[in-house]
Amino acid sequence: MRSGTFSDENCLYFLMEFVQGGDLMAYMIEQGTLGNEVATFLSACVTEAVKHVHRKGFVHRDIKPENCLITTTGYLKLADLGLAKRLPAVVEVGRGRTEISLLAFTMCGTPEFMAPEFCMSVGYDQGADWWAFGCVLFEMYMGRNPFDTGGDLKRTFKEICMIGMGKAKLQLHPKFKTTFPDAANILENLLTHAAGRLGKMPNDAQAAPYFKNIDFDDLRALKAEAPYVPSVRSETDLFYFEKGLEDIKEEKTVPYTGDNEWCRDF
């Protein structure tokens, strides 16, 4: 399905690809926990998406299972760039002057997936996305977020900050380390303080032993066989979504009455 942009006198429209397989969160709720083969393949897809966002000069800032969509071929696509920010960014410092900022400071996103740099207000870069990826990977195996404290955000942020300050480490069950040593290794190197976190170099996350059975060239070419493929009956099948077309109501929008010159050549 093709994508594109359209506009009329009042609105700009984005036509995006229809990803029919639902989102990763719904799939994990159905499965409970994911097997090693499925988790490895799906997380490899996420690393490709994260790398692409970073190559384009952005930090996503809201990587979580709900924003990972499953295609009809079993690949994952990263969605919802509503909180994405260009980084490095040009910042106005007053009196017509600008500076290049290598870090962002806005605290946004989903608390359980926020890197320590968010919580400690010390500034963050693209490394924050690799922390969030680590949380997603942890959830694939454990069926829960590593920093889910039942809604106690103070405790959540405390546990995250303790790791960020180097005063604590990610706690993994010894049996998990024995059963999935490569998964344990990459998790410990993702969910750690910023200086020691994977992702500092362009391909170091994908070079981890955890991905030793993934051919990333085949993955990029969509030639790798996905271990899970959603069952879709037709191009309009909405089985993996809570609402059908009959439940979608037309939204009323207020016409734009401002200046149109700024977007004439968008």
Wavefront OBJ file of the C-alpha trace (Angstrom):
o trace
v 0.000 0.000 0.000
v 1.423 3.366 -1.033
v 1.887 6.284 1.308
v 1.953 9.969 0.620
v 0.888 13.453 1.670
v -2.055 15.507 0.491
v -3.418 18.911 1.346
v -6.474 21.054 0.794
v -7.263 24.628 1.703
v -7.308 23.901 5.424
v -5.530 20.620 6.194
v -2.435 18.540 5.532
v -3.098 14.797 5.314
v -0.666 11.939 5.824
v -1.564 8.637 4.173
v 0.472 5.948 5.887
v 0.975 2.260 5.311
v -1.646 -0.042 6.811
v 0.226 -2.485 9.071
v -2.323 -5.244 9.612
v -0.751 -7.552 12.182
v -1.506 -5.428 15.225
v 1.084 -4.217 17.707
v 3.728 -6.034 19.693
v 2.021 -5.372 23.031
v -1.177 -7.138 21.939
v 0.854 -10.083 20.660
v 2.842 -10.343 23.915
v -0.347 -10.199 25.980
v -1.712 -13.076 23.927
v 1.488 -15.130 24.200
v 2.530 -14.243 27.752
v 6.233 -14.466 26.938
v 7.966 -14.935 23.609
v 10.256 -17.772 22.641
v 13.920 -17.055 22.046
v 13.689 -17.345 18.241
v 10.705 -15.005 17.976
v 12.185 -12.485 20.443
v 15.516 -12.444 18.602
v 13.925 -11.854 15.201
v 11.488 -9.179 16.344
v 14.102 -7.338 18.371
v 16.458 -7.424 15.363
v 13.731 -5.606 13.410
v 13.537 -2.979 16.150
v 17.301 -2.390 16.015
v 17.056 -1.722 12.281
v 14.264 0.788 12.865
v 16.152 2.526 15.672
v 19.282 2.793 13.544
v 17.254 4.304 10.693
v 15.700 6.955 12.970
v 19.143 7.847 14.300
v 20.715 7.999 10.832
v 18.052 10.524 9.890
v 19.171 12.682 12.800
v 16.366 12.057 15.277
v 15.842 10.471 18.671
v 12.478 8.631 18.884
v 11.819 9.050 22.645
v 8.830 6.698 22.834
v 9.986 3.205 21.901
v 7.647 0.667 23.527
v 5.721 -2.455 22.457
v 2.583 -0.467 21.589
v 4.594 1.452 18.984
v 6.009 -1.644 17.309
v 3.628 -2.818 14.578
v 3.670 -6.292 13.003
v 3.408 -6.596 9.237
v 1.673 -9.396 7.355
v 5.115 -10.920 6.711
v 6.012 -10.993 10.415
v 8.430 -8.063 10.401
v 8.203 -5.214 12.913
v 7.864 -1.546 12.036
v 8.455 1.291 14.485
v 5.582 3.775 14.580
v 4.429 6.953 16.335
v 7.141 9.562 15.937
v 5.010 12.166 17.675
v 7.681 12.716 20.332
v 10.687 12.416 18.002
v 13.206 15.249 18.146
v 15.972 16.236 15.784
v 19.338 15.800 17.471
v 21.780 17.537 17.323
v 19.427 20.522 17.290
v 19.740 24.243 16.636
v 18.697 26.136 19.763
v 17.918 29.841 19.994
v 19.793 31.412 22.922
v 18.484 34.949 22.570
v 19.436 38.164 20.798
v 19.293 36.394 17.457
v 21.990 33.927 18.390
v 21.795 30.148 17.993
v 23.818 27.213 19.289
v 24.081 23.548 18.366
v 22.849 21.319 21.197
v 24.045 17.725 21.280
v 21.615 16.818 24.055
v 17.883 17.116 24.689
v 16.385 17.828 28.102
v 12.609 17.533 27.693
v 11.183 14.798 29.908
v 8.629 12.980 27.791
v 7.551 9.487 26.820
v 6.387 6.527 28.893
v 7.894 6.438 32.435
v 8.770 2.720 32.509
v 10.786 3.105 29.295
v 12.610 6.325 30.169
v 16.384 6.195 30.382
v 18.102 7.458 33.557
v 19.199 10.588 31.696
v 15.537 11.623 31.444
v 14.889 11.153 35.144
v 18.096 12.837 36.309
v 17.709 15.831 33.969
v 21.326 15.636 32.820
v 20.506 15.649 29.110
v 20.174 12.693 26.760
v 20.974 11.699 23.205
v 20.076 8.751 20.968
v 21.332 6.409 23.689
v 17.972 6.887 25.405
v 16.343 4.921 22.581
v 18.678 1.975 23.177
v 17.668 1.918 26.847
v 14.007 1.804 25.789
v 14.830 -0.990 23.342
v 16.358 -2.911 26.246
v 13.095 -2.525 28.175
v 11.143 -3.881 25.194
v 13.498 -6.852 24.872
v 13.240 -7.577 28.601
v 9.461 -7.555 28.315
v 9.547 -10.041 25.436
v 11.170 -12.620 27.706
v 9.664 -11.755 31.076
v 6.176 -10.629 30.144
v 6.616 -7.435 32.146
v 8.604 -4.230 32.108
v 11.775 -4.302 34.248
v 10.705 -1.080 35.988
v 6.996 -1.693 36.364
v 6.232 -0.993 40.022
v 2.465 -1.167 39.816
v 2.017 2.541 39.241
v 4.473 3.729 41.901
v 6.320 6.194 39.667
v 8.535 7.442 42.481
v 9.876 3.931 42.954
v 10.146 3.430 39.187
v 12.263 6.550 38.743
v 14.369 5.681 41.791
v 15.234 2.234 40.416
v 16.057 3.715 37.008
v 18.212 6.479 38.512
v 20.130 4.061 40.715
v 21.256 2.243 37.573
v 21.991 5.533 35.839
v 24.229 6.638 38.695
v 26.072 3.314 38.713
v 24.805 2.433 42.189
v 22.772 -0.568 41.016
v 22.674 -3.060 38.172
v 19.878 -4.770 36.301
v 18.767 -7.799 38.276
v 18.237 -10.958 36.217
v 17.275 -14.333 37.612
v 20.221 -16.796 37.641
v 18.106 -19.346 35.749
v 17.480 -16.820 32.985
v 21.204 -16.119 32.716
v 21.897 -19.831 32.414
v 19.132 -20.520 29.908
v 19.598 -17.413 27.747
v 23.170 -16.186 28.337
v 23.310 -14.061 25.177
v 19.973 -12.393 25.962
v 21.143 -11.705 29.512
v 24.383 -10.214 28.194
v 22.731 -7.763 25.814
v 20.142 -6.746 28.403
v 22.857 -5.974 30.945
v 24.638 -3.856 28.339
v 21.508 -1.980 27.280
v 19.939 -1.336 30.675
v 22.975 0.313 32.195
v 24.378 3.832 32.653
v 24.784 5.953 29.526
v 28.580 5.725 29.318
v 28.594 1.926 29.150
v 25.437 1.373 27.135
v 25.332 -0.327 23.747
v 24.458 2.003 20.899
v 27.381 4.433 21.205
v 28.798 3.016 17.997
v 26.554 2.580 14.916
v 26.473 -1.233 14.852
v 27.576 -2.351 18.291
v 24.092 -3.469 19.403
v 23.679 -5.639 16.313
v 27.200 -7.013 16.781
v 26.258 -8.448 20.178
v 26.427 -12.274 20.454
v 22.654 -12.254 20.956
v 22.194 -11.594 17.227
v 24.756 -14.131 16.020
v 22.057 -16.088 14.141
v 20.579 -13.031 12.425
v 21.709 -12.195 8.900
v 21.067 -8.451 8.881
v 21.662 -8.199 5.132
v 18.809 -10.651 4.576
v 16.720 -8.829 7.160
v 17.157 -5.490 5.400
v 16.310 -7.123 2.071
v 13.198 -8.718 3.658
v 14.558 -12.146 2.749
v 14.782 -13.496 6.300
v 11.978 -15.851 7.285
v 9.958 -14.579 10.230
v 9.223 -17.181 12.931
v 5.755 -15.701 13.481
v 3.444 -14.499 10.708
v -0.003 -13.116 11.580
v -2.951 -14.726 9.847
v -4.680 -12.150 7.645
v -7.642 -13.017 5.426
v -7.658 -9.992 3.132
v -6.164 -6.539 2.588
v -8.970 -5.017 4.689
v -8.941 -7.562 7.531
v -9.048 -5.693 10.870
v -8.903 -8.757 13.135
v -5.848 -7.468 15.034
v -7.437 -4.136 15.857
v -9.969 -3.344 18.554
v -12.216 -1.275 16.294
v -13.652 -2.123 12.905
v -14.418 0.351 10.135
v -18.012 0.577 11.330
v -16.784 2.025 14.647
v -14.780 4.830 13.084
v -16.570 8.161 13.289
v -15.814 11.201 11.198
v -13.902 13.781 13.200
v -14.853 17.408 12.891
v -11.938 19.799 12.539
v -11.803 23.560 12.830
v -10.634 25.116 9.539
v -7.208 26.768 9.649
v -7.408 30.509 9.130
v -3.766 31.463 9.546
v -0.989 32.222 7.088
v -0.439 29.572 4.393
v 2.839 30.867 3.010
v 5.007 28.854 5.433
v 3.763 25.516 4.073
v 3.123 26.324 0.421
v 6.096 24.247 -0.738
v 5.794 21.476 1.869
l 1 2 3 4 5 6 7 8 9 10 11 12 13 14 15 16 17 18 19 20 21 22 23 24 25 26 27 28 29 30 31 32 33 34 35 36 37 38 39 40 41 42 43 44 45 46 47 48 49 50 51 52 53 54 55 56 57 58 59 60 61 62 63 64 65 66 67 68 69 70 71 72 73 74 75 76 77 78 79 80 81 82 83 84 85 86 87 88 89 90 91 92 93 94 95 96 97 98 99 100 101 102 103 104 105 106 107 108 109 110 111 112 113 114 115 116 117 118 119 120 121 122 123 124 125 126 127 128 129 130 131 132 133 134 135 136 137 138 139 140 141 142 143 144 145 146 147 148 149 150 151 152 153 154 155 156 157 158 159 160 161 162 163 164 165 166 167 168 169 170 171 172 173 174 175 176 177 178 179 180 181 182 183 184 185 186 187 188 189 190 191 192 193 194 195 196 197 198 199 200 201 202 203 204 205 206 207 208 209 210 211 212 213 214 215 216 217 218 219 220 221 222 223 224 225 226 227 228 229 230 231 232 233 234 235 236 237 238 239 240 241 242 243 244 245 246 247 248 249 250 251 252 253 254 255 256 257 258 259 260 261 262 263 264 265 266
